[in-house]
Every structure is written in structure tokens, then in C-alpha cells.
Amino acid sequence: MDETYGSGKIRWITSIGTGLLIASAAPAIAATNTLSGGIDNRFSDNARRTASNEQSDLETRVNLNYQHRSDPGQCTSSVDMGLGYGYWHDDAFDSEVYTNGMLMGQCELAKGLVWQASDRISQVTQDSSQADTPDNRTRKNVFRTGPVYTLELTQVDELQFSAAYENTEFEEPEEPDSDRVTGSVAYNHIFSETLQGGLSLSAERTELDTGEELDRESAVVTFDKTWATTQVSGSLGVNRLETSRGTQDTSTDGVTGTFNLTREINPTSEFTLYANRRLTDQTSTVGIQFQDFEFDLDQTSAVEVTAIRAGYNNRFSNGSVFTAGLSTSRSDYIQTGEREERSGIDLGYTRPVTELLSWFAEAGYQHQRFEEAAEDNLVSVSAGLDYRLTNRMDIRSSIGRRQKFSDFTSREYDENWIMVSLNYRFF
């Protein structure tokens, strides 16, 4: 767990194809919009998170965030994007523009036929064994577009055909970009008002700019069941992934699936469980679909991913909120045979003091194990105050500490930080 900037996550999207889709939809929909901005000041006594020769520095970051959601209609759109600029006063890192966000849209072209488009951009870690610093991150942009056609066979049976083109690009030239084409057909049957299930077949071809090609075929059974306080959905099936580069070919089979559970324990508390296992590659959107998971971009492309996260949140009668999360993941890199395991826990508590003032505390622990039998442990704690100055302006101040223990002393570090943020909502 790490600190978050007070003026919100920095989100930004640029996509010509998706932008044209949203622009064409705009005259036909009534939209809701939110615009906010702010300034964050974060001081660290070990900005580079190194084991020795620690350097303190202050980063000032200016942010602008925009959210948009359209009303239902023939065309719909959703935007969550932002732009930030960070300046390091003592040059621990180069000043840079921060971007992270998403844009999605779709239009109904004919009865049952919808064209969808999305674009997501995020900051991802390049080498997961090293400290999370600006020098160890790169910008990842994933653009996806294609048609979806739904054919209603009966009132309870339907067929769905879809095709998509996906382009993934990294800012750093040493990371592999890719072009991906996917086709799928799915059958779904409604057994009752609370139960439905189906079968899905898909094929995918991915070409990386390194010359490597990946072909993946899958067949999965899907299900969705709802009770009064519980909803369960997921899939279970088989995947086959073939990779080729020059004269070297590798084929891997595996059982893959997803599982999603949401359980309302009582009117004020909820439990969630998410699991994902699949054969994929580092340019895919698994990291987006499963927020806590990260690829090691220094490894080869083909990877078998297993990731699980459980969460709990509870709101008390005094307005305070408690959250807890437990996660674990494993990455098996197919061509090298290497494995990386990660597990962690995060806790958070927020309590209002007055109508305008509240305090919060967060704690996190993460354990990583690498193929070379090296183990890393990261502990983080933070606490702070939120104060609403006006209906549109608020200020957040926080203080925290991060400490990393490792079998390699060069990876260890201690960091103490303090941050003050001011945020203003324009509309």
C-alpha cells in the first residue's frame, strides 16, 4: 500500500479513434461532467528509495481531472481522465507529465449490433524486484475497438458474436508493443430470474514488435447466480497458448477461469472475492482487470497468471469506515521457467471528527518471492487529516513511512514522507 495524492488519481486519455466515436455521440446524449484540480506537495527523506546515499527531495505536482458520463441512449460514453505535472525541487528525478485514465464509448449501429471502443493508459512497474520510483515506471496505453452482435434466439437464449482489434504501446522503447486480433462466439441461456449460464469460444492472435507471435484458443463455461444478499459469477475452461519466435515454438495448455463473489453481510458491511487464472502475455489487460496484479516487464512475454483478492468493508453508525484487503498472485513465465509470487494485506480506517474534519489511517504489508529464492518484504503505514474548507475546496495532510526488507541488501530502503494537498472542484 502506498500513499495517494490528495487531489485524486491522475488520469488522462488520448485516442483519436475513440475520441471520434464520443464526438459523434455527443449531440444525441445529455451528459454529466465533473472537473477538479489541485496541487500536491510531497516531501521524502529518501526520494529514490535507495539502500545508501539517501537523497531528500520535495515534489510539487499540479493536477487537473475530468469525469464524464452520458445518459443511456443510442450512443453512450464514459470518461475519467486527468493530467498532472510534477516538479522535483532538488532534481532527484526529472520533472515529467503524469497521465493515467480511461475512455469508453459505444454506439448501436443497428438492432443487436453495437460498436465499442475503449482506451486506457496507466503507469506500470518495469522491474517488480526494484523500488517503485519514476525511473522504474513506464506508461502503458491499450486501445481496443470492435463490433458486438447479439442475436436473440428465444426469450431465454441468445448468441453473441464479437471481434476486436487491440493495440498496446509502452512509452519506453525497450518494452514490447503489440497488435492483437480477437474473435469470439458465446451462447447464453437464462434458466431463471436469478440464474444464467453459457458457453464461450474464442481465438486470439498477438504480434509483438520483437517478432514474437502468440496464438491463444479458449473454451469456457460461464455462469451468473444471484441470491438475496449474494451474487456469484465466473467462468471455467481450457486455454491453449502457442508462441513462436523464429524457429522456436512453444505450446502450453492449462485450465483457466474467473470467479467473482459479492456478499452483503448486513446493511453496513460487504465481502468481495475475485480470482483470475489465465494464459496470456505482458501486453494484455490483465493488470487493468485485476488492479493489484503487475507483470515483470523484464521477463519474456508469455505468462500464466493466477491472482486472488478478498476484500471487506464496514460502515459504522458514527460514520467511520473500515476496509481490509488480502491478495495473492503468481506469475509463471513460460519460456524462461521462472516464477514470481506476491501476497499482501492492506487495512484502512476513516473516522469523522466534525462535519468538516475527518482523520484516516492506513497500513499495508507485501511479500514477494522470486525464482532466485530471494524474498522481499515491504511494510507501509500512514495517517492524516481531511478538512473541507468550502463546498468546493478541501485540504489533505498526511504522514507516512515505508520500509523494505530483502535478502539482497541493495534492494532495502527506509523512507519517511509528509504530504499536503489542496483540491478544488470547479463543477
C-alpha positions as CSV (number, residue, x, y, z in Angstrom):
1,M,0.0,0.0,0.0
2,D,1.3,3.5,-0.8
3,E,0.1,7.0,-0.2
4,T,-2.3,8.6,-2.7
5,Y,-2.2,12.2,-3.9
6,G,-4.9,14.4,-2.3
7,S,-6.3,15.9,-5.5
8,G,-7.2,12.5,-6.8
9,K,-5.6,9.9,-9.1
10,I,-4.0,11.4,-12.1
11,R,-6.0,10.3,-15.2
12,W,-5.6,11.1,-18.8
13,I,-6.6,9.5,-22.1
14,T,-5.8,10.3,-25.7
15,S,-7.2,8.3,-28.5
16,I,-8.2,9.6,-31.9
17,G,-10.4,6.7,-32.8
18,T,-12.3,6.7,-29.5
19,G,-12.4,10.5,-29.5
20,L,-14.2,10.5,-32.8
21,L,-16.7,7.9,-31.5
22,I,-17.5,10.1,-28.5
23,A,-17.7,13.2,-30.6
24,S,-20.2,11.7,-32.9
25,A,-22.3,10.6,-29.9
26,A,-22.3,13.9,-28.1
27,P,-25.2,15.6,-29.8
28,A,-27.5,12.7,-29.0
29,I,-26.9,12.5,-25.3
30,A,-27.2,14.6,-22.2
31,A,-24.0,14.2,-20.2
32,T,-22.9,14.8,-16.6
33,N,-19.5,16.4,-16.1
34,T,-17.1,17.0,-13.2
35,L,-13.9,19.0,-13.4
36,S,-11.5,19.3,-10.5
37,G,-7.9,20.4,-10.0
38,G,-5.3,20.8,-7.3
39,I,-1.7,20.9,-6.1
40,D,0.2,18.3,-4.1
41,N,3.4,18.8,-2.2
42,R,5.2,15.6,-1.0
43,F,8.5,15.6,0.9
44,S,10.5,12.4,1.2
45,D,13.8,11.8,3.1
46,N,14.7,9.1,0.6
47,A,13.1,10.1,-2.7
48,R,15.0,7.5,-4.7
49,R,14.3,4.7,-2.2
50,T,17.9,3.5,-2.1
51,A,19.8,1.4,0.5
52,S,22.5,4.1,0.8
53,N,23.3,7.7,-0.1
54,E,19.7,8.7,0.6
55,Q,18.5,11.9,-1.1
56,S,15.7,14.0,0.3
57,D,13.5,16.0,-2.1
58,L,10.2,17.8,-2.4
59,E,7.9,17.1,-5.4
60,T,5.2,19.6,-6.3
61,R,2.5,18.2,-8.6
62,V,-0.2,20.2,-10.3
63,N,-3.3,18.1,-11.3
64,L,-6.4,18.5,-13.5
65,N,-9.1,15.8,-13.6
66,Y,-12.2,15.5,-15.7
67,Q,-15.0,12.9,-15.4
68,H,-17.9,12.5,-17.9
69,R,-20.8,10.0,-18.0
70,S,-23.6,10.1,-20.6
71,D,-27.2,9.2,-20.1
72,P,-28.5,6.0,-21.7
73,G,-29.2,6.2,-25.4
74,Q,-28.2,5.0,-28.8
75,C,-24.7,6.1,-28.0
76,T,-23.1,6.2,-24.6
77,S,-19.7,7.3,-23.3
78,S,-17.7,7.3,-20.1
79,V,-14.5,9.3,-19.5
80,D,-12.2,9.5,-16.4
81,M,-9.1,11.4,-17.3
82,G,-6.5,13.7,-15.9
83,L,-3.3,15.5,-16.5
84,G,-0.6,16.3,-14.0
85,Y,2.9,17.9,-13.9
86,G,5.4,17.0,-11.2
87,Y,8.4,19.2,-10.4
88,W,11.3,17.9,-8.2
89,H,12.9,20.8,-6.4
90,D,16.3,19.1,-5.8
91,D,16.4,17.1,-9.0
92,A,16.0,13.6,-7.5
93,F,14.1,12.8,-10.7
94,D,13.4,14.7,-13.9
95,S,10.2,16.7,-14.0
96,E,7.5,15.0,-16.0
97,V,3.9,14.8,-17.1
98,Y,1.8,12.2,-15.3
99,T,-1.1,10.5,-17.1
100,N,-3.5,7.7,-16.2
101,G,-7.1,7.1,-17.0
102,M,-9.7,5.6,-19.3
103,L,-12.2,6.5,-22.0
104,M,-15.0,4.2,-23.2
105,G,-17.9,4.5,-25.7
106,Q,-20.3,2.5,-27.8
107,C,-22.9,3.2,-30.4
108,E,-25.8,1.0,-31.6
109,L,-25.4,0.8,-35.4
110,A,-28.4,-1.5,-36.0
111,K,-30.7,-3.7,-34.0
112,G,-28.4,-6.1,-32.0
113,L,-25.2,-4.6,-33.5
114,V,-23.0,-2.4,-31.3
115,W,-19.6,-0.9,-32.0
116,Q,-17.4,-0.5,-28.9
117,A,-14.2,1.4,-28.3
118,S,-12.0,2.0,-25.3
119,D,-8.6,3.4,-24.5
120,R,-6.8,3.0,-21.2
121,I,-3.5,4.5,-20.1
122,S,-1.6,3.6,-16.9
123,Q,1.7,3.8,-15.2
124,V,3.2,0.3,-14.7
125,T,6.3,-1.0,-13.0
126,Q,9.1,-2.2,-15.3
127,D,11.1,-4.4,-12.8
128,S,9.0,-5.6,-9.9
129,S,12.1,-6.6,-7.8
130,Q,13.2,-2.9,-7.7
131,A,11.8,0.1,-5.8
132,D,8.7,1.8,-7.2
133,T,10.1,5.1,-8.4
134,P,9.6,7.2,-11.5
135,D,12.7,5.7,-13.1
136,N,11.2,2.2,-12.7
137,R,7.8,3.1,-14.3
138,T,6.6,3.3,-17.9
139,R,3.4,4.5,-19.5
140,K,1.2,1.7,-21.0
141,N,-1.6,2.6,-23.4
142,V,-4.2,0.0,-24.5
143,F,-6.6,0.9,-27.3
144,R,-9.4,-1.6,-28.2
145,T,-12.2,-1.4,-30.7
146,G,-14.6,-3.7,-32.5
147,P,-18.2,-4.8,-33.1
148,V,-20.5,-7.0,-30.9
149,Y,-23.6,-8.6,-32.5
150,T,-26.3,-10.2,-30.2
151,L,-28.9,-12.5,-31.8
152,E,-31.9,-13.4,-29.6
153,L,-32.9,-16.9,-30.4
154,T,-35.7,-17.1,-27.9
155,Q,-36.7,-15.1,-24.8
156,V,-34.2,-17.1,-22.8
157,D,-31.5,-17.9,-25.4
158,E,-29.1,-15.7,-27.2
159,L,-25.9,-15.9,-29.4
160,Q,-23.3,-13.2,-29.3
161,F,-20.5,-12.7,-31.9
162,S,-17.7,-10.3,-31.3
163,A,-14.5,-9.2,-32.9
164,A,-11.9,-6.7,-31.7
165,Y,-8.6,-5.1,-32.6
166,E,-6.3,-4.1,-29.7
167,N,-3.1,-2.1,-29.7
168,T,-0.7,-1.9,-26.7
169,E,2.1,0.6,-26.6
170,F,4.7,1.3,-23.9
171,E,6.5,4.6,-23.6
172,E,9.9,3.0,-23.1
173,P,11.2,1.7,-26.4
174,E,12.7,-1.5,-24.8
175,E,9.3,-2.8,-23.8
176,P,7.4,-4.8,-26.4
177,D,4.4,-3.2,-28.2
178,S,1.8,-5.5,-29.7
179,D,-1.2,-5.7,-32.1
180,R,-3.9,-8.2,-31.1
181,V,-6.9,-9.5,-33.0
182,T,-9.6,-11.4,-31.1
183,G,-12.8,-13.2,-32.3
184,S,-15.4,-15.0,-30.1
185,V,-18.8,-16.5,-30.1
186,A,-20.9,-17.1,-27.0
187,Y,-24.1,-18.8,-26.2
188,N,-26.1,-17.8,-23.1
189,H,-29.3,-19.3,-21.5
190,I,-31.4,-17.8,-18.8
191,F,-32.5,-20.7,-16.5
192,S,-34.4,-18.4,-14.1
193,E,-34.6,-14.8,-13.0
194,T,-31.6,-15.4,-10.7
195,L,-29.5,-18.0,-12.8
196,Q,-28.0,-17.9,-16.2
197,G,-25.1,-19.7,-17.9
198,G,-23.5,-20.3,-21.2
199,L,-20.5,-21.4,-23.3
200,S,-17.9,-19.2,-25.0
201,L,-15.3,-20.0,-27.6
202,S,-12.6,-17.5,-28.6
203,A,-9.4,-17.3,-30.7
204,E,-6.7,-14.6,-30.4
205,R,-3.6,-13.7,-32.4
206,T,-1.0,-11.4,-30.9
207,E,2.0,-10.0,-32.8
208,L,4.8,-8.3,-30.8
209,D,7.2,-5.8,-32.4
210,T,10.0,-8.2,-31.3
211,G,8.9,-10.6,-34.0
212,E,7.2,-13.0,-31.5
213,E,3.7,-14.3,-32.3
214,L,1.3,-15.7,-29.8
215,D,-1.9,-17.7,-30.6
216,R,-4.4,-18.4,-27.9
217,E,-7.6,-20.5,-28.1
218,S,-10.1,-21.0,-25.3
219,A,-13.3,-22.7,-24.5
220,V,-15.1,-21.8,-21.2
221,V,-18.4,-22.3,-19.4
222,T,-19.8,-19.2,-17.9
223,F,-22.3,-18.7,-15.0
224,D,-24.1,-16.0,-13.1
225,K,-26.2,-16.6,-10.0
226,T,-27.9,-14.1,-7.7
227,W,-29.4,-14.6,-4.2
228,A,-31.0,-12.0,-1.9
229,T,-27.6,-10.9,-0.5
230,T,-25.1,-12.7,-2.7
231,Q,-24.0,-12.6,-6.3
232,V,-21.6,-15.1,-7.9
233,S,-20.3,-15.1,-11.4
234,G,-17.4,-16.6,-13.3
235,S,-16.1,-19.0,-15.9
236,L,-14.2,-22.2,-16.1
237,G,-12.5,-23.7,-19.2
238,V,-9.3,-24.6,-21.0
239,N,-6.8,-22.5,-22.8
240,R,-4.0,-23.3,-25.3
241,L,-1.2,-20.8,-25.9
242,E,1.3,-21.2,-28.7
243,T,4.3,-18.9,-29.0
244,S,6.7,-18.7,-31.9
245,R,9.8,-16.6,-32.5
246,G,12.0,-17.5,-35.4
247,T,12.4,-21.3,-35.3
248,Q,11.5,-21.7,-31.7
249,D,7.9,-22.8,-30.9
250,T,6.4,-23.4,-27.5
251,S,2.9,-24.7,-26.7
252,T,1.2,-24.6,-23.3
253,D,-2.2,-25.9,-22.2
254,G,-3.9,-25.1,-18.9
255,V,-7.2,-24.9,-17.0
256,T,-8.2,-21.3,-16.6
257,G,-11.2,-19.4,-15.2
258,T,-12.5,-16.4,-13.2
259,F,-14.6,-16.2,-10.1
260,N,-16.4,-13.1,-8.7
261,L,-18.4,-13.1,-5.4
262,T,-20.1,-10.2,-3.7
263,R,-21.7,-10.9,-0.3
264,E,-23.8,-8.3,1.7
265,I,-23.1,-9.4,5.3
266,N,-25.5,-6.8,6.7
267,P,-26.8,-3.4,5.6
268,T,-23.5,-1.8,6.6
269,S,-20.8,-4.4,5.6
270,E,-19.8,-6.3,2.5
271,F,-17.4,-9.1,1.5
272,T,-15.9,-9.5,-2.0
273,L,-13.8,-12.2,-3.6
274,Y,-12.1,-12.1,-7.0
275,A,-10.0,-14.7,-8.7
276,N,-8.4,-15.0,-12.2
277,R,-6.3,-17.7,-13.8
278,R,-5.3,-17.5,-17.5
279,L,-2.6,-17.9,-20.1
280,T,-1.7,-14.5,-21.5
281,D,1.1,-12.1,-22.2
282,Q,2.5,-8.9,-20.7
283,T,0.9,-6.6,-23.2
284,S,-2.7,-7.8,-22.2
285,T,-5.2,-6.0,-20.0
286,V,-5.0,-8.4,-17.0
287,G,-3.3,-5.7,-15.0
288,I,-6.3,-3.5,-15.6
289,Q,-8.9,-6.1,-14.9
290,F,-7.2,-7.1,-11.7
291,Q,-5.9,-3.9,-10.1
292,D,-3.3,-5.3,-7.7
293,F,-1.5,-7.5,-10.2
294,E,1.7,-6.4,-12.0
295,F,3.8,-8.1,-14.7
296,D,7.5,-8.0,-14.6
297,L,8.3,-6.4,-17.9
298,D,11.9,-7.6,-17.8
299,Q,10.7,-11.2,-18.4
300,T,9.6,-12.8,-21.6
301,S,6.1,-12.2,-22.9
302,A,4.1,-15.4,-22.4
303,V,2.9,-15.9,-18.8
304,E,0.5,-18.0,-16.8
305,V,-1.2,-15.8,-14.2
306,T,-3.1,-16.8,-11.0
307,A,-4.4,-13.9,-8.9
308,I,-6.8,-13.8,-6.0
309,R,-8.1,-10.9,-3.9
310,A,-10.6,-10.8,-1.0
311,G,-12.0,-7.6,0.4
312,Y,-14.1,-6.5,3.4
313,N,-15.6,-3.1,4.2
314,N,-17.8,-1.9,7.0
315,R,-19.5,1.4,7.8
316,F,-20.2,2.1,11.4
317,S,-23.1,4.1,12.9
318,N,-20.7,7.0,13.8
319,G,-19.8,7.4,10.1
320,S,-16.4,5.8,10.3
321,V,-15.4,3.2,7.7
322,F,-13.1,0.2,7.9
323,T,-11.6,-1.6,4.9
324,A,-9.4,-4.6,4.6
325,G,-7.9,-6.5,1.6
326,L,-6.0,-9.7,1.2
327,S,-4.3,-10.6,-2.1
328,T,-2.0,-13.2,-3.6
329,S,-0.7,-13.7,-7.1
330,R,1.7,-16.0,-9.0
331,S,3.3,-15.4,-12.4
332,D,4.9,-18.4,-14.3
333,Y,6.9,-17.1,-17.2
334,I,6.6,-19.9,-19.8
335,Q,9.8,-19.6,-21.9
336,T,12.2,-19.0,-19.0
337,G,10.5,-21.2,-16.5
338,E,10.8,-18.5,-13.8
339,R,8.2,-17.8,-11.2
340,E,7.3,-14.8,-9.1
341,E,4.9,-14.9,-6.2
342,R,3.3,-12.0,-4.4
343,S,1.0,-11.7,-1.4
344,G,-0.2,-8.8,0.8
345,I,-2.7,-7.3,3.1
346,D,-3.9,-3.7,3.4
347,L,-6.0,-2.0,6.1
348,G,-7.7,1.4,6.2
349,Y,-9.8,3.3,8.7
350,T,-11.5,6.7,8.3
351,R,-13.4,8.5,11.1
352,P,-15.2,11.8,11.0
353,V,-14.4,14.3,13.8
354,T,-16.8,17.0,12.7
355,E,-18.9,17.7,9.6
356,L,-15.8,19.3,8.1
357,L,-12.9,17.3,9.5
358,S,-12.0,13.6,9.5
359,W,-8.9,11.6,10.1
360,F,-7.7,8.4,8.5
361,A,-5.0,5.7,9.0
362,E,-3.7,3.0,6.6
363,A,-1.3,0.1,6.8
364,G,0.0,-2.4,4.3
365,Y,2.3,-5.4,4.1
366,Q,3.6,-7.1,0.9
367,H,5.7,-10.2,0.5
368,Q,7.4,-11.1,-2.8
369,R,9.3,-14.3,-3.7
370,F,11.4,-14.6,-6.8
371,E,12.8,-17.5,-8.8
372,E,16.3,-17.0,-7.4
373,A,14.9,-17.8,-4.0
374,A,15.2,-14.1,-3.0
375,E,12.4,-12.7,-0.8
376,D,11.3,-9.1,-0.3
377,N,9.0,-7.7,2.4
378,L,7.5,-4.2,2.2
379,V,5.8,-2.5,5.2
380,S,4.0,0.8,4.9
381,V,1.9,2.9,7.4
382,S,0.3,6.4,7.1
383,A,-2.1,8.7,8.8
384,G,-3.6,12.1,8.1
385,L,-6.4,14.6,8.2
386,D,-9.1,15.7,5.6
387,Y,-10.6,19.1,6.0
388,R,-13.3,20.7,3.9
389,L,-12.5,24.4,3.6
390,T,-15.6,25.2,1.4
391,N,-18.2,23.2,-0.5
392,R,-15.7,23.0,-3.4
393,M,-12.3,23.1,-1.7
394,D,-10.7,20.6,0.6
395,I,-7.2,20.1,2.0
396,R,-5.5,16.8,3.0
397,S,-2.4,16.4,5.1
398,S,-0.7,13.0,5.8
399,I,2.5,11.5,7.0
400,G,3.8,8.0,6.4
401,R,6.7,5.5,6.4
402,R,7.8,2.7,4.1
403,Q,10.4,0.1,4.9
404,K,11.6,-2.7,2.6
405,F,13.5,-5.8,3.8
406,S,15.2,-8.1,1.3
407,D,17.7,-11.0,1.0
408,F,19.6,-8.5,-1.2
409,T,20.8,-5.5,0.9
410,S,20.9,-3.4,-2.3
411,R,17.1,-3.6,-2.5
412,E,16.4,-2.5,1.1
413,Y,15.4,1.1,2.0
414,D,13.7,3.2,4.6
415,E,11.5,6.2,3.6
416,N,9.7,8.8,5.7
417,W,7.4,11.2,3.9
418,I,4.9,14.0,4.5
419,M,2.4,15.4,2.1
420,V,-0.1,18.4,1.9
421,S,-2.6,18.6,-0.9
422,L,-5.2,21.1,-1.9
423,N,-8.1,20.2,-4.2
424,Y,-10.8,22.4,-5.9
425,R,-14.0,21.2,-7.7
426,F,-14.9,23.6,-10.5
427,F,-18.2,21.9,-11.3
